[in-house]
Amino acid sequence: MSQLTKEKGFSLIEVLVALVILSISLLALAGLMVQTTTSNSFGGHMTEAATFAQDKLEELKALRPKAPPKGDIPEGTSTDNRTGATGIVYTRNWNVITNADGTMRTVNITINWTDRTAHSINMLSAITQ
């Protein structure tokens, strides 16, 4: 009688199934990497925008005198542009309103920018004399 020998190793079908499973999982990871990169980029733009708003607020606070009369903080609305480290142009708008007795100024700073879509952040603060 002939002896049956057991072959060792993987069949071609098993190897192909393993490659298909590996390919699907690698494609899923590639999609995740794209999403992560996009989110990280947006976070960087938000940080730059908040920094530009904070810079303007600190600049306006520096104009405030330490004692009366009314401060030198200009009232009204103004606009300027800033370019971030990534080349994105941020439009910075600010509006200063003095209260009735002149002791407090309300500052509203809005930063707008466009990367893939339009974005905006708003910072509201009060500056007292």
C-alpha positions in Angstrom: 0.0 0.0 0.0 1.1 3.5 -0.7 1.6 5.9 2.2 -0.2 9.2 2.1 2.1 12.2 2.7 0.7 15.3 4.2 1.9 18.4 2.4 3.0 21.4 4.4 2.6 25.1 3.5 -0.2 27.4 2.2 -2.3 26.9 -0.9 -2.5 29.6 -3.5 -6.2 30.3 -2.5 -5.2 30.9 1.1 -2.4 33.3 0.1 -4.8 35.2 -2.2 -7.4 35.5 0.5 -4.8 36.8 3.0 -3.6 39.4 0.4 -7.2 40.6 -0.2 -7.8 41.0 3.6 -4.5 42.9 4.0 -5.3 45.2 1.0 -8.7 46.1 2.4 -7.2 46.9 5.8 -4.4 49.0 4.3 -6.9 51.0 2.3 -8.9 51.7 5.4 -5.8 53.0 7.1 -4.9 55.2 4.2 -8.4 56.8 4.4 -7.9 57.4 8.1 -4.5 59.1 7.5 -6.2 61.5 5.0 -8.8 62.4 7.6 -6.2 62.8 10.4 -4.1 65.1 8.2 -7.1 67.3 7.3 -8.1 67.6 11.0 -4.6 68.5 12.0 -4.4 71.2 9.3 -7.7 72.7 10.5 -6.5 72.7 14.1 -3.4 74.6 13.0 -5.5 77.2 11.1 -7.7 77.7 14.2 -4.7 78.2 16.4 -3.3 80.9 14.0 -6.6 82.6 13.8 -7.0 82.7 17.6 -3.4 84.0 17.9 -4.2 86.9 15.4 -7.3 87.8 17.4 -5.5 87.7 20.7 -2.7 89.9 19.2 -5.2 92.6 18.2 -6.9 92.5 21.6 -3.6 92.9 23.4 -2.6 95.7 21.0 -5.9 97.5 21.8 -5.4 96.9 25.6 -2.0 98.5 25.4 -3.6 101.7 24.2 -5.6 102.0 27.4 -4.4 104.7 29.7 -3.9 103.9 33.4 -6.1 106.8 34.5 -8.9 109.0 33.1 -9.6 110.8 30.7 -11.0 108.4 28.1 -8.6 106.0 26.5 -6.9 106.3 23.2 -8.6 103.1 21.9 -10.2 104.1 18.6 -13.9 103.5 18.3 -15.5 102.0 15.2 -14.8 99.2 12.8 -11.5 98.4 11.2 -10.1 95.6 9.0 -6.6 94.3 8.1 -5.1 91.1 6.7 -2.5 88.7 8.1 -0.8 85.9 6.4 -0.2 82.7 8.4 2.8 80.4 8.4 1.0 78.1 5.9 0.2 80.9 3.5 -3.4 81.2 4.4 -4.6 84.9 4.4 -6.7 85.8 7.5 -9.0 88.8 7.4 -9.2 90.4 10.8 -12.2 92.7 11.6 -12.6 94.5 14.9 -15.3 96.7 16.3 -14.9 98.9 19.4 -18.0 100.4 21.2 -17.8 102.6 24.3 -20.5 102.3 26.9 -22.7 105.3 27.9 -20.5 106.5 30.8 -17.2 106.0 28.9 -15.7 103.6 31.5 -15.8 100.4 29.4 -15.2 99.5 25.8 -16.6 96.3 24.2 -14.2 94.8 21.5 -15.5 92.3 19.0 -12.8 90.7 16.9 -13.7 88.4 14.0 -11.2 86.4 12.0 -12.2 84.9 8.6 -10.1 82.6 6.4 -10.7 80.2 3.5 -8.8 77.0 3.0 -11.2 74.4 1.4 -14.2 76.2 2.8 -14.8 79.5 4.6 -14.2 79.6 8.3 -14.6 82.2 11.0 -14.0 82.7 14.7 -15.2 85.5 17.0 -13.6 86.9 20.1 -15.6 89.3 22.4 -13.9 91.2 25.3 -14.5 94.2 27.5 -11.7 96.7 28.2 -12.2 98.9 31.2 -10.4 102.2 31.9 
